[in-house]
Amino acid sequence: MSKKIFKYIMLVSSLITVLGLAFVVGILYHYFQGQLMDELKKEAVYISRGVESAGVDYLQQLNDEDSRITYVDESGKVIYDNEANVESMDNHGHRKEIREAEINGEGADERMSSTLSEKTMYYAVRLENGNVLRVSSNQASVWMLLLQLLPPFVAVLILMLLLSGVFASRLSGKVVEPLNGLDLEHPEENDAYDEVQPLLSKIGRQNRQIRLQLEAARRQQKEFSIITENMQEGLLVIDRYTMVLSVNSSVGKLLKVKEVKTGESVYLLNRSEEFRDVVCQVLDGKHEDKVLRLDGSEIQVIANPVTRENKTEGAVILLVDVTEKVEREQLRREFSANVSHELKTPLTSISGFAEIMQDGFVKDEDVKVFAGRIYKEAQRLIRLVGDVIRISRLDEGGLPYQWEKLDLYSLTHDIFSTLHEAAEKQEVHMYMEGGSTVLDTVPMIMEEVLYNVCDNAVKYNHRGGEVFVKLKDEGDAVRVNVQDTGIGIPKEDQERIFERFYRVDKSHSKEIGGTGLGLSIVKHGVKTLNGRLWLNSEPGQGTEIIMEFPKHHMEKEAAE
């Protein structure tokens, strides 16, 4: 800015200097021209007096080389001229200065000389005899005077330009110094030129508006970051060149990537053909919805294009872990198939026995036996349907039960009483350790869980075996250990023992009337009660199932 100010000051000062000198030259020119005319008048008066006293002889005696002298009679004929032959000269009676002198006694004129081709000044005076004496001089003498003044003019011009440069440099610095010192963060607090105050006020208003807009943008960005970072789903925003513009941490977790950076190609996150195809299709303006299989996980990729003026500018990609959903769907299909199979077996038996009895192929004394088999299969069917209903309710989470305080010691004692008859048949001895243990729970689900664990401990035990139930209060939690001395579970089956309809020994399970849903109900029940479950078992040495439940229900505490 100082350079521009310096340049403009120098330009203006130089222009003013040149124009000033030109004005001075013009004034001097007119001054010298007036002086020349005055000299001509004086000279003409002196010469006219000499001519009146001595005639033409006086003119011939003069030695005047600076001025031209012309003597004209009353008719306009040239009598004398000190620079030209009078015989070759034309009549001067029509000349302006001659006519004015004849009329007024004196006359003057300026014109370009046809003979000398330069501007000439004329002064004429009428003598007493009526003749006219004219004295003339060209303006070359004026220019000669001005040329003599040219060196000092040039010196003055150079001096003024130098001084203008010095003053312009200092002045530009002084002008810019307050502007360079302006505090634009607080423009209205500056002590600057009055002319700058409107600009500073406008900057102040703009600063306030920009700060408000930045604060709103930061607030929105923070809110957006909080929302996206707390999403379990992965969120990706890319431009039309596949570069990542925004990403949340869930993307790295779902795609098994250590670090996700903005400004990099989205293809670096996953190089599979399916993922690349989704990105290509969405950047072509098409909605995409595919499921990627990634290291045992099922990731649903939902991609929508972002368009502006019918042109795709980028895309928003949502990643959802649907592994559990896919597994549930698979379990649902397997569950349906297993239920159909398990229901078909007792129904087939009931139908077969009933058909034999209907056709009269059963003797009277065998009717009771067949009726007993039908009753047994019907009871098996009832147990199966009951277990299916229970596990379905647990799956759906739509439990109409209330959380209440329950003493596990009393509940275990009641379960022992229920299983007493079955344990006597197997000659299994049941023992309980611990005292009164109270916790918040759903009594119906807790009873179902504990009954199934104890029932399995009796069913899959050796004749003369033992079952131990230990209750331990651990402060914030209650631990329940159910240990038996039964047949145990092989290592390869322990991971699947809680699956629906999974049986380690199908022949033994069928023999004792198991439905294959008992431990699955236990697993879902423990999860519903916010508990934890794990198992220790060795084939031939028995099984220990450990359950741990929080003493206080979190939802109940929050409500209170």
C-alpha positions in Angstrom: 0.0 0.0 0.0 2.9 2.4 0.8 4.3 1.8 -2.7 1.0 2.8 -4.3 0.7 5.9 -2.1 4.3 6.8 -2.9 3.7 6.3 -6.6 0.5 8.4 -6.6 2.2 11.2 -4.6 5.1 11.3 -7.0 2.8 11.3 -10.0 0.7 14.2 -8.6 3.7 16.2 -7.4 5.5 15.7 -10.7 2.5 16.7 -12.7 2.0 19.8 -10.5 5.6 20.7 -10.9 5.6 20.4 -14.6 2.3 22.2 -14.9 3.6 24.9 -12.6 6.8 25.4 -14.7 4.7 25.4 -17.8 2.5 28.1 -16.3 5.6 30.1 -15.3 7.0 29.8 -18.8 3.7 31.0 -20.3 3.6 34.0 -18.0 7.2 34.8 -18.9 6.5 34.4 -22.5 3.6 36.9 -22.4 5.7 39.2 -20.2 8.7 39.1 -22.6 6.3 39.6 -25.5 4.9 42.7 -23.8 8.4 43.9 -23.1 9.3 43.4 -26.8 6.3 45.5 -27.9 7.2 48.2 -25.4 10.8 48.2 -26.8 9.4 48.5 -30.4 7.3 51.5 -29.3 10.2 53.3 -27.8 12.4 52.5 -30.7 9.8 53.7 -33.2 9.3 57.0 -31.3 13.1 57.7 -31.3 13.5 56.8 -35.0 10.4 58.9 -35.9 11.9 62.0 -34.4 15.2 61.5 -36.3 13.3 61.0 -39.5 11.2 64.1 -39.0 14.4 66.2 -38.5 16.8 64.5 -41.1 14.5 62.6 -43.4 15.5 59.3 -45.0 19.1 60.1 -44.6 18.7 59.5 -40.9 17.5 56.0 -41.6 20.3 55.2 -43.9 22.8 56.2 -41.2 21.3 53.8 -38.6 23.0 50.5 -38.0 20.1 48.6 -36.3 20.4 44.8 -36.9 17.9 43.8 -34.1 14.9 45.4 -35.6 13.5 45.8 -39.1 12.6 49.4 -40.1 10.2 50.2 -42.9 9.2 53.7 -44.0 6.0 54.0 -46.0 4.4 57.1 -47.6 0.8 58.1 -47.5 -0.1 55.9 -50.5 1.4 52.8 -48.9 4.5 52.7 -51.1 7.6 51.6 -49.3 10.2 54.4 -49.3 12.8 52.6 -47.1 13.5 49.2 -45.6 16.7 48.2 -44.0 16.4 44.5 -44.8 14.8 44.4 -48.3 14.9 46.1 -51.7 12.1 48.6 -51.8 11.7 48.2 -55.5 10.6 44.5 -55.1 8.3 45.2 -52.2 4.6 45.5 -52.7 2.3 48.2 -51.4 1.9 48.2 -47.6 -1.1 50.4 -47.4 -3.4 47.5 -46.7 -1.3 46.3 -43.7 -3.3 46.5 -40.4 -0.7 48.4 -38.4 -0.2 50.9 -41.3 -4.0 51.6 -41.6 -4.3 52.0 -37.8 -1.4 54.4 -37.7 -2.8 56.5 -40.5 -6.1 56.7 -38.6 -5.1 56.7 -35.0 -1.5 57.8 -35.1 -0.2 54.4 -34.1 -0.9 50.8 -34.8 0.3 47.3 -33.8 -0.1 43.7 -35.2 1.3 40.2 -34.9 1.5 37.8 -37.8 3.4 35.2 -39.5 5.9 36.7 -41.9 5.5 35.3 -45.5 9.1 36.0 -46.1 10.7 34.9 -42.8 8.1 32.1 -42.0 8.0 33.1 -38.4 5.8 35.2 -36.1 6.7 38.9 -36.2 5.5 41.8 -34.1 4.9 45.2 -35.8 4.5 48.7 -34.4 3.8 51.6 -36.7 3.7 55.4 -35.9 2.4 58.3 -38.2 4.8 61.2 -38.7 3.7 64.8 -39.1 4.1 64.6 -42.9 1.6 61.8 -43.1 4.1 59.1 -43.8 4.3 56.0 -41.5 7.3 54.5 -39.8 7.1 50.9 -38.9 9.4 48.9 -36.6 9.2 45.1 -36.4 10.9 42.2 -34.6 10.3 38.5 -34.7 9.5 36.5 -31.6 12.7 34.4 -31.9 14.2 36.8 -29.5 11.5 35.9 -26.9 12.3 32.2 -27.2 16.0 33.0 -27.0 15.3 34.6 -23.6 13.4 31.6 -22.5 16.1 29.2 -23.7 18.5 31.1 -21.6 16.3 30.4 -18.6 16.0 26.7 -19.4 19.0 25.4 -17.4 17.9 26.9 -14.1 14.3 25.7 -14.9 15.6 22.1 -15.4 17.7 22.4 -12.2 14.6 23.6 -10.3 12.6 20.7 -11.8 15.1 18.1 -10.8 15.4 19.5 -7.3 11.6 19.6 -6.9 11.2 16.0 -8.1 13.9 14.9 -5.6 12.3 16.8 -2.8 8.9 15.3 -3.9 10.4 11.8 -3.7 11.7 12.4 -0.2 8.5 13.9 1.1 6.4 11.3 -0.8 8.4 8.4 0.8 8.1 9.9 4.3 4.4 10.9 3.8 3.5 7.4 2.5 5.1 5.9 5.5 3.3 8.2 7.9 0.0 7.6 6.2 0.4 3.8 6.2 1.8 3.5 9.7 -1.5 4.0 11.6 -3.2 1.6 9.2 -0.5 -1.0 9.8 -1.0 -0.6 13.5 -4.8 -1.2 13.3 -6.1 -4.0 15.6 -8.6 -5.7 13.3 -9.6 -8.1 16.1 -11.0 -5.1 18.0 -11.5 -2.5 15.1 -13.8 -0.1 17.0 -11.1 0.4 19.7 -8.6 1.9 17.3 -7.7 5.6 17.3 -7.3 6.0 13.5 -8.3 8.5 10.8 -11.9 9.7 10.8 -12.2 8.6 7.2 -11.3 5.0 8.2 -13.8 4.9 11.1 -16.8 3.8 8.8 -14.6 1.0 7.4 -13.5 -0.1 10.9 -17.2 -0.1 12.1 -18.1 -2.3 9.1 -15.2 -4.6 9.9 -16.3 -4.8 13.5 -19.9 -5.8 12.5 -18.5 -8.4 10.1 -16.2 -9.7 12.8 -19.1 -10.1 15.2 -21.2 -11.8 12.5 -18.3 -14.1 11.6 -17.7 -15.0 15.2 -21.4 -15.9 15.6 -21.3 -18.0 12.5 -18.1 -19.7 13.5 -19.5 -20.4 17.0 -22.7 -21.8 15.4 -20.6 -23.9 13.0 -18.4 -25.2 15.8 -21.5 -26.0 17.9 -23.1 -27.8 15.1 -19.9 -29.7 14.3 -19.5 -30.6 18.0 -23.1 -31.8 18.2 -22.6 -33.8 14.9 -19.4 -35.3 16.2 -21.0 -36.3 19.6 -23.9 -37.9 17.7 -21.8 -39.7 15.2 -19.1 -40.8 17.7 -21.9 -42.3 19.9 -23.4 -44.2 17.0 -22.8 -47.9 16.9 -23.2 -47.7 13.2 -20.3 -46.5 11.0 -20.9 -43.2 9.1 -18.8 -42.2 6.1 -19.1 -39.1 4.0 -17.1 -39.1 0.7 -16.7 -36.7 -2.2 -17.1 -37.6 -5.9 -13.4 -38.4 -6.0 -13.8 -41.1 -3.3 -12.0 -39.0 -0.7 -13.2 -39.3 2.9 -14.7 -36.0 4.2 -16.1 -37.2 7.5 -15.9 -40.5 9.4 -16.7 -41.7 12.9 -14.8 -44.2 15.0 -17.3 -47.0 14.5 -16.1 -47.3 10.9 -12.7 -48.5 12.0 -14.3 -51.0 14.4 -16.7 -52.5 11.9 -14.1 -52.7 9.0 -11.3 -53.8 11.3 -9.1 -50.8 10.4 -6.7 -49.4 13.0 -6.8 -45.8 11.8 -9.3 -44.0 9.5 -8.2 -40.6 8.2 -10.0 -37.9 6.3 -8.6 -36.8 3.0 -7.7 -40.4 2.0 -9.5 -42.6 -0.5 -12.3 -44.7 0.9 -10.9 -47.7 -0.9 -8.1 -47.8 1.7 -10.7 -48.9 4.3 -11.7 -52.0 2.4 -10.4 -53.3 -0.9 -13.0 -56.0 -1.5 -14.7 -56.1 -4.8 -18.1 -55.8 -3.2 -17.2 -52.7 -1.3 -15.6 -51.1 -4.4 -18.7 -51.9 -6.4 -20.9 -50.2 -3.8 -18.8 -47.0 -4.0 -18.8 -47.0 -7.8 -22.5 -47.5 -8.0 -23.4 -44.8 -5.4 -21.1 -42.3 -7.1 -23.0 -43.0 -10.3 -26.1 -41.7 -8.5 -27.6 -45.1 -7.5 -28.8 -46.2 -4.1 -26.9 -49.3 -2.8 -27.6 -51.8 0.0 -25.4 -54.8 0.3 -24.1 -57.1 3.1 -20.3 -57.6 3.3 -18.8 -60.7 5.0 -15.8 -59.5 6.9 -13.8 -61.8 9.3 -16.9 -63.7 10.5 -19.0 -60.5 10.7 -21.9 -59.4 8.5 -21.7 -55.7 7.7 -24.6 -54.1 5.9 -23.5 -51.2 3.7 -26.2 -48.6 2.9 -25.0 -46.0 0.4 -27.0 -42.9 -0.8 -25.7 -40.4 -3.3 -25.5 -36.7 -2.5 -26.6 -34.7 -5.6 -26.7 -31.0 -6.5 -28.3 -29.7 -9.7 -28.7 -33.3 -10.9 -25.0 -34.0 -10.4 -23.5 -36.4 -7.9 -21.2 -34.5 -5.6 -20.5 -37.3 -3.1 -22.1 -40.0 -1.0 -23.2 -40.9 2.5 -22.4 -44.5 3.5 -23.8 -46.1 6.6 -22.3 -49.3 8.0 -24.4 -51.5 10.2 -23.3 -54.7 12.0 -26.1 -57.1 11.2 -24.2 -60.2 12.4 -26.6 -60.8 15.3 -29.6 -60.2 13.0 -28.3 -62.7 10.5 -27.5 -65.2 13.2 -30.9 -64.7 14.7 -32.5 -65.3 11.3 -30.4 -68.5 11.0 -31.3 -69.5 14.5 -35.0 -68.8 13.7 -34.9 -71.1 10.7 -33.0 -73.8 12.6 -35.4 -73.3 15.6 -38.4 -73.7 13.3 -37.0 -76.8 11.7 -36.0 -78.3 15.1 -39.4 -77.5 16.6 -41.1 -79.1 13.7 -39.0 -82.1 14.0 -39.4 -82.4 17.8 -43.2 -81.9 17.6 -43.4 -84.4 14.8 -41.9 -87.3 16.8 -44.4 -87.3 19.8 -47.3 -86.5 17.5 -46.4 -89.4 15.2 -46.3 -91.7 18.2 -49.6 -90.5 19.5 -51.2 -90.7 16.1 -49.8 -94.3 15.6 -51.0 -95.6 19.0 -54.4 -94.0 18.5 -54.8 -95.4 15.0 -54.0 -99.0 16.3 -56.5 -98.6 19.1 -59.1 -97.3 16.7 -58.7 -100.2 14.3 -59.2 -102.7 17.2 -55.8 -104.3 17.0 -55.2 -103.8 20.7 -56.4 -106.3 23.2 -58.4 -105.1 26.2 -55.7 -105.9 28.6 -53.2 -103.8 26.5 -55.3 -100.7 26.2 -53.9 -99.4 29.5 -50.4 -99.8 28.2 -51.1 -98.0 24.9 -53.0 -95.3 26.8 -49.9 -94.9 29.1 -47.7 -94.4 26.0 -50.0 -91.9 24.5 -50.1 -90.0 27.9 -46.2 -90.1 28.1 -45.8 -88.7 24.6 -48.5 -86.1 25.2 -46.6 -85.0 28.4 -43.5 -84.8 26.4 -45.3 -82.7 23.8 -46.7 -80.4 26.6 -43.2 -79.9 28.0 -41.8 -79.1 24.6 -44.5 -76.6 23.8 -44.0 -75.0 27.3 -40.3 -74.7 26.7 -40.8 -73.2 23.3 -43.2 -70.6 24.7 -40.8 -69.7 27.5 -37.8 -69.3 25.2 -39.8 -67.3 22.7 -40.9 -64.9 25.4 -37.3 -64.6 26.5 -36.2 -63.9 22.9 -38.8 -61.2 22.4 -38.1 -59.5 25.6 -41.7 -58.9 26.2 -41.8 -60.1 29.7 -44.9 -59.2 31.7 -43.0 -59.8 35.0 -42.2 -57.4 37.8 -38.8 -57.1 39.5 -39.1 -58.1 43.1 -36.9 -59.0 46.1 -36.4 -62.7 46.3 -34.5 -65.0 48.7 -32.5 -67.5 46.6 -32.1 -69.8 49.6 -35.9 -70.3 50.0 -36.3 -70.6 46.2 -33.5 -73.3 46.1 -35.2 -75.2 49.0 -38.5 -75.2 47.1 -36.8 -76.5 43.9 -35.2 -79.3 45.9 -38.6 -80.2 47.2 -40.0 -80.4 43.6 -37.1 -82.5 42.4 -37.1 -84.8 45.5 -39.0 -87.6 43.8 -36.9 -87.6 40.6 -33.7 -87.5 42.7 -34.9 -90.5 44.8 -35.4 -92.5 41.7 -31.9 -91.8 40.6 -30.6 -92.2 44.1 -29.0 -88.7 43.8 -28.3 -86.8 47.0 -28.8 -83.0 46.9 -27.0 -80.6 49.1 -27.3 -76.8 49.6 -24.6 -74.4 51.1 -25.1 -70.8 52.1 -27.7 -68.8 54.0 -30.4 -66.3 53.2 -29.4 -64.4 50.0 -31.8 -61.6 48.8 -31.6 -59.9 45.5 -33.8 -58.0 43.0 -35.0 -60.3 40.3 -37.9 -61.6 38.3 -39.0 -64.6 40.4 -40.6 -66.6 37.6 -37.5 -66.3 35.4 -35.1 -67.0 38.3 -37.1 -70.1 39.3 -37.1 -71.3 35.6 -33.3 -70.8 35.4 -32.4 -72.5 38.7 -34.9 -75.3 38.2 -33.5 -76.2 34.7 -29.9 -76.2 36.0 -30.8 -78.4 39.0 -33.0 -80.7 36.9 -30.2 -81.3 34.4 -27.8 -82.0 37.4 -30.2 -84.7 38.5 -31.1 -86.1 35.1 -27.5 -86.4 33.8 -26.0 -87.7 37.0 -24.9 -91.2 37.9 -27.0 -93.4 40.1 -26.0 -92.6 43.7 -24.4 -89.3 42.5 -24.5 -85.9 44.3 -25.7 -82.4 43.4 -24.3 -79.3 45.3 -25.9 -75.9 45.2 -23.7 -73.1 46.7 -25.1 -69.6 47.3 -22.5 -66.8 48.0 -23.1 -63.1 48.6 -20.3 -61.1 47.1 -21.5 -57.6 48.0 -22.9 -56.2 44.8 -23.6 -59.6 43.3 -24.8 -63.1 44.2 -23.0 -66.1 42.8 -24.8 -69.5 42.4 -22.7 -72.6 41.8 -24.5 -75.8 40.7 -22.2 -78.8 40.7 -22.9 -82.4 40.0 -21.0 -85.7 39.8 -22.6 -86.8 36.6 -21.5 -87.8 33.1 -19.8 -84.5 32.2 -19.6 -82.7 28.9 -16.8 -83.2 26.3 -14.7 -80.2 25.4 -15.8 -80.1 21.8 -19.5 -79.8 22.9 -19.1 -77.3 25.7 -19.3 -74.2 23.3 -22.6 -75.5 21.8 -24.3 -76.9 24.9 -26.5 -73.7 25.3 -27.8 -73.9 21.7 -31.4 -74.8 21.2 -32.1 -78.5 20.7 -28.4 -79.3 21.0 -27.8 -82.6 22.8 -24.5 -84.3 23.7 -26.0 -87.8 24.0 -29.3 -87.9 22.0 -30.1 -91.4 23.0 -29.7 -90.6 26.7 -31.7 -87.4 26.3 -34.5 -89.1 24.6 -34.5 -91.8 27.3 -34.9 -89.2 30.1 -37.4 -87.1 28.2 -35.2 -84.0 27.6 -36.4 -81.4 25.0 -33.0 -79.9 24.2 -34.2 -76.4 25.3 -33.3 -76.5 29.1 -29.9 -74.9 28.9 -30.9 -72.5 26.2 -33.6 -71.3 28.5 -31.0 -70.9 31.2 -28.7 -68.9 29.0 -31.5 -66.5 27.9 -32.9 -66.2 31.4 -29.5 -65.3 32.9 -29.0 -62.7 30.2 -32.5 -61.2 30.8 -31.6 -60.9 34.5 -28.4 -59.0 33.6 -26.3 -61.9 34.9 -23.3 -63.8 33.7 -22.9 -67.6 33.0 -20.0 -69.9 32.5 -19.4 -73.7 32.7 -16.7 -76.1 33.9 -17.0 -79.8 33.0 -14.9 -82.9 32.5 -16.3 -86.1 30.9 -17.0 -88.7 33.6 -16.3 -86.3 36.5 -19.3 -84.0 36.5 -20.3 -80.5 35.5 -20.3 -77.1 37.3 -22.5 -74.3 36.1 -21.7 -70.9 37.6 -24.2 -68.0 37.5 -23.7 -64.5 38.9 -26.5 -61.9 39.3 -26.4 -58.3 40.4 -28.1 -57.8 43.7 -29.9 -54.6 42.6 -31.8 -54.0 39.4 -30.4 -51.0 37.6 -33.7 -49.8 36.0 -35.4 -50.0 39.4 -32.7 -47.9 41.1 -32.9 -45.3 38.3 -36.6 -45.1 38.8 -36.3 -44.6 42.5 
